[in-house]
Amino acid sequence: MKQQSTTIETWLPVFTGFYNTIWDQSDSHLECELDSESEWRANCPQCDAIPWDFIKENLWDCIDYQSYYLEVAQDVTAGMPAFLNDIVPNLISDCRFQALQSPREYNFANDAIDV
């Protein structure tokens, strides 16, 4: 007998959003990375060829948070079938990314991935 498949549009309950979670790539995280890089460069004379002041001054202009958020949402979505099927075998066969919902302010809601 052939199993019937059902398509359900929903959101990913296991995704907790970006704000203050493991997915958060806030400015404070980047500041820590810059500090760590600065310490590492002090012990790396070959790095003097790369203008460190230029990197520090222009790094913030190169960050594209929206692309990062979208890529994380798509990757989390792609991993959902394997994650859920480890818990309940044959629960779902496919999970497709639809949209990333981000609130304007994080007072009452967090980010959500529609699938």
N, C-alpha and C positions, 0 to 999 in steps of 0.2 A: 504494500500500500504506500502510495506517495504521500510524503508529509506536506502539509500545507504551510506556506510561509506567509508571514504577516509583516507588513511594514508599519513601524511605529515612529512617529516624529516626537522627539523628546529632547531632554538636555542630559548632560553627563553628571550624575549625582556625585561621582567620585572626584570630580574636578572642583577644587575649593577656591578657584580664582587666583588672581595675581597679587593683590594687595596683602602684604605681610605674610606671604606663604613662601614655599620653596621655589615658586616660579617668579617671585618678585626680583626684578633686576633694577633696583632703585639706585639713585645717585650715591647713597651711602655705600652700597656694595661696590660701585665703581671706584669710589674714593679709596676703599680698602685695597682694591686691585692696583690702583695707581701707587699707593704706598708700598705695597709688596713689590711691584715692578721697580720702583725707585731703589729699594734695598738690594734687589737682585742686580740691577745695573751697576751699582757701586762696586761689585765684585766681577764685573765683566768688561774689561777694557775694550773689547771689540765693539761693544755697543755705543762707544763714543761717536761712531760714524753716523748714528741716528740722532738727530737733534731732539733731545728729551724735552726741552722747553716748548718746542713746536708741538710735540705730541700732547703735552699737558694742556696747552692753551687751545688746541683745536679738537681735542677728543670729543667734547660735548656737541660739537657741530656735526659729528659723524654718526651719532647714535640715532637709530630708527626704532623706537620702542614699538610702534604699531606693527612693523614687520616681524619683530621678535614675538609679540603676543600672538599674531596670526600663525606663525610657524609652530609655536608651542601647542596651540589649540589643535592644529592639524595633526601633529605628531601624537598628542594624547588620544585623539580620536582614532588614529590608525592602530594604536596599541590596545584599544578597548576590547576587541573580540578575543584576543589571546588572554587578556587579564580576566575577563568575566568567565570565559570558558574553562579556565583553571579552577574557578570556584564552583561553577555549575556547568558541567560538560554539555556541549551542544545548545547552550542557551541562546546565543546569537550567531549568525553566520557572517554578518557584515555590519559595519558602522561607518557611515559617511558624514563628513563634516558639512554643515550647512552654514553656520554663522557663529561669530563670536559676539556676545552681548556684553558690553561694558557700561556700567552706570556712569553718569556724569560725576556723581559724588558717591563715596562709599559709606554714607551714613546708615543706609537701610538695606543695601543689596551689594552683592559682589559680582564678579565676572561669571558668565555662564557660557557653555559651549552647546549650541543647538546641533543635534545630530538627527 
